[in-house]
């Protein structure tokens, strides 16, 4: 999960039975997108993001991690969860 999403989303995904970590749990707070991409690729992880760059990278490259691009504008944590929950399950 990238830096633009709350840690609570990783916690929610874990509560749903998924293995999930927030980027802040794995890399430094200021880790560049390339480091996040490399980590996901090396560890066979999926990137859940609001960052369009990851979606572009995934579309342009033949190999690499899967990307779930959440296309939602600025939202509170509660708004994000209310928007995402019915779509995720």
Backbone bond lengths (Angstrom), bond angles and torsions (degrees), N, CA, C in turn:
res aa  C-N    CA-C-N  psi(-1)  N-CA   C-N-CA  omega(-1)  CA-C   N-CA-C  phi
1 X - - - 1.423 - - 1.511 108.39 -
2 X 1.313 117.46 133.64 1.454 119.13 -174.26 1.517 112.66 -85.22
3 X 1.331 114.93 176.61 1.466 121.97 -172.74 1.524 113.20 -67.48
4 X 1.320 118.67 -21.06 1.463 120.74 -177.62 1.532 112.70 -78.58
5 X 1.297 117.16 -8.84 1.463 120.95 -179.34 1.524 109.95 -109.38
6 X 1.319 117.31 150.11 1.468 120.02 -175.80 1.529 112.90 -75.02
7 X 1.307 114.99 151.60 1.463 121.72 174.66 1.527 110.30 -56.05
8 X 1.319 117.25 -31.66 1.467 121.26 179.73 1.528 111.88 -59.09
9 X 1.322 118.31 -27.92 1.459 120.02 178.46 1.529 110.11 -68.97
10 X 1.314 117.85 -41.39 1.469 120.42 176.07 1.527 109.89 -62.27
11 X 1.317 116.33 -40.72 1.467 120.39 178.27 1.526 110.41 -63.22
12 X 1.325 117.52 -42.01 1.459 122.08 178.92 1.528 110.32 -63.40
13 X 1.334 117.23 -43.59 1.459 120.41 178.59 1.527 111.48 -61.90
14 X 1.332 116.83 -40.20 1.467 119.99 176.68 1.531 110.39 -62.97
15 X 1.330 116.98 -40.31 1.466 120.89 178.59 1.530 111.50 -64.05
16 X 1.335 117.13 -24.71 1.463 122.04 177.46 1.527 111.79 -84.89
17 X 1.343 116.68 0.11 1.459 120.39 177.78 1.516 115.14 97.14
18 X 1.325 117.16 6.65 1.462 120.92 179.49 1.524 110.36 -92.98
19 X 1.298 116.06 154.31 1.453 121.14 169.15 1.522 106.09 -84.86
20 X 1.303 117.77 120.36 1.461 120.56 -176.49 1.521 109.74 -147.46
21 X 1.308 115.01 139.63 1.459 122.25 174.72 1.511 108.42 -135.82
22 X 1.306 115.67 143.92 1.456 120.74 173.24 1.519 107.56 -83.06
23 X 1.307 117.00 147.98 1.466 120.53 -179.19 1.529 111.23 -55.12
24 X 1.327 117.88 -32.78 1.462 120.64 179.95 1.529 111.82 -66.63
25 X 1.332 117.51 -20.74 1.454 121.12 177.86 1.526 111.88 -82.11
26 X 1.323 116.98 -15.17 1.461 121.73 -173.69 1.522 114.51 -116.42
27 X 1.310 116.73 -32.65 1.462 121.82 -175.98 1.523 109.33 -131.36
28 X 1.307 116.09 174.01 1.462 119.75 178.31 1.522 109.95 -68.95
29 X 1.310 115.48 158.80 1.462 122.06 -177.76 1.529 111.77 -58.25
30 X 1.312 117.01 -33.20 1.466 120.92 -177.16 1.529 112.64 -102.01
31 X 1.326 117.86 24.79 1.462 121.31 179.83 1.524 110.59 -60.80
32 X 1.322 117.21 133.57 1.472 119.87 178.98 1.528 110.95 -72.96
33 X 1.326 115.40 159.54 1.461 120.85 179.61 1.529 111.68 -54.58
34 X 1.328 117.03 -37.26 1.463 120.50 -179.06 1.536 111.15 -60.51
35 X 1.327 116.65 -37.71 1.472 120.28 179.16 1.527 110.68 -68.71
36 X 1.323 116.83 -38.93 1.469 120.86 177.92 1.526 109.62 -64.67
37 X 1.335 116.50 -44.88 1.460 121.96 178.78 1.532 110.33 -59.67
38 X 1.331 116.75 -47.43 1.459 121.38 -178.37 1.528 111.24 -62.80
39 X 1.313 117.25 -42.64 1.463 121.01 178.24 1.527 110.44 -61.13
40 X 1.325 116.60 -47.16 1.466 120.78 179.98 1.524 110.89 -61.60
41 X 1.304 116.50 -41.00 1.464 119.75 179.92 1.531 110.78 -68.15
42 X 1.312 117.50 -45.79 1.468 121.45 -178.17 1.524 112.41 -64.93
43 X 1.331 117.45 -34.09 1.465 121.39 -176.05 1.527 113.31 -104.10
44 X 1.332 115.88 10.34 1.465 121.28 178.38 1.529 111.27 54.44
45 X 1.330 115.73 50.84 1.461 122.07 -179.99 1.524 110.11 -105.31
46 X 1.300 115.61 165.04 1.467 122.99 174.37 1.517 107.14 -105.84
47 X 1.323 116.53 135.31 1.463 121.16 177.26 1.522 108.49 -93.17
48 X 1.319 116.75 121.54 1.465 122.51 172.88 1.522 105.11 -103.65
49 X 1.321 117.06 123.08 1.455 120.10 -168.35 1.523 113.16 -150.37
50 X 1.311 115.42 159.58 1.463 122.13 167.46 1.526 109.36 -106.16
51 X 1.313 116.75 0.42 1.465 123.52 -175.18 1.527 110.69 -85.03
52 X 1.300 117.12 115.94 1.459 122.48 -179.00 1.526 111.85 -60.29
53 X 1.333 117.27 -30.51 1.462 120.91 -177.95 1.529 111.79 -56.41
54 X 1.330 116.99 -42.67 1.463 119.20 179.96 1.522 111.24 -64.29
55 X 1.315 117.42 -38.20 1.466 120.78 178.59 1.529 110.21 -65.01
56 X 1.312 116.88 -39.39 1.469 120.79 177.81 1.523 110.01 -65.71
57 X 1.321 116.71 -46.05 1.469 119.90 178.92 1.520 110.38 -58.18
58 X 1.324 117.12 -45.17 1.466 121.11 -178.41 1.527 110.73 -62.56
59 X 1.317 117.37 -37.44 1.463 120.94 -179.79 1.528 111.58 -73.42
60 X 1.325 117.75 -31.88 1.457 122.51 -175.98 1.528 114.33 -84.31
61 X 1.309 117.01 -20.77 1.466 120.21 -174.02 1.520 110.71 -108.54
62 X 1.289 114.95 145.27 1.467 119.54 179.96 1.522 112.17 -81.81
63 X 1.313 116.53 -22.53 1.456 119.80 178.43 1.518 108.98 -129.65
64 X 1.290 114.99 160.10 1.458 119.45 -179.87 1.507 109.59 137.46
65 X 1.310 115.37 179.28 1.463 119.08 -178.20 1.521 111.88 -71.64
66 X 1.329 114.76 157.65 1.458 119.51 171.91 1.520 108.05 -74.32
67 X 1.327 115.71 149.78 1.457 121.29 -179.02 1.520 109.36 -127.80
68 X 1.331 115.66 129.46 1.456 122.10 171.34 1.521 105.63 -106.41
69 X 1.329 115.73 110.59 1.467 122.20 -175.96 1.522 107.95 -97.72
70 X 1.318 116.53 111.66 1.460 121.90 177.68 1.519 108.28 -86.26
71 X 1.306 116.15 109.65 1.461 121.27 -176.98 1.522 108.90 -95.41
72 X 1.305 113.51 81.18 1.458 122.41 -178.68 1.516 106.98 -137.56
73 X 1.305 117.20 132.07 1.461 120.79 178.72 1.516 111.74 -67.82
74 X 1.302 115.76 -166.98 1.453 120.16 178.47 1.527 109.54 -57.13
75 X 1.314 114.63 131.33 1.465 119.68 -177.88 1.521 108.96 -152.00
76 X 1.298 115.08 150.41 1.458 119.30 173.17 1.526 108.24 -70.61
77 X 1.305 116.03 165.93 1.464 120.16 177.80 1.529 109.76 -57.63
78 X 1.319 116.23 -43.81 1.471 120.00 -179.94 1.527 111.58 -61.98
79 X 1.329 117.17 -44.30 1.460 120.94 178.82 1.527 110.84 -62.08
80 X 1.332 116.24 -41.54 1.460 120.90 178.43 1.518 110.72 -59.78
81 X 1.314 116.78 -48.10 1.454 120.60 -177.65 1.526 111.37 -65.65
82 X 1.332 117.68 -40.50 1.470 120.83 178.46 1.528 111.23 -65.33
83 X 1.331 117.23 -34.00 1.454 122.01 178.33 1.528 110.88 -73.50
84 X 1.335 116.31 -41.44 1.450 120.87 -172.34 1.528 114.54 -80.36
85 X 1.313 117.13 -39.42 1.469 119.92 -171.30 1.525 114.19 -53.23
86 X 1.322 120.65 -49.98 1.474 117.91 -179.12 1.532 113.03 -68.51
87 X 1.318 117.51 -23.15 1.463 120.68 179.22 1.517 110.99 -80.87
88 X 1.323 117.58 -31.85 1.460 121.65 -174.40 1.534 111.55 -77.69
89 X 1.310 116.66 -39.27 1.465 120.48 -172.98 1.484 113.12 -79.14
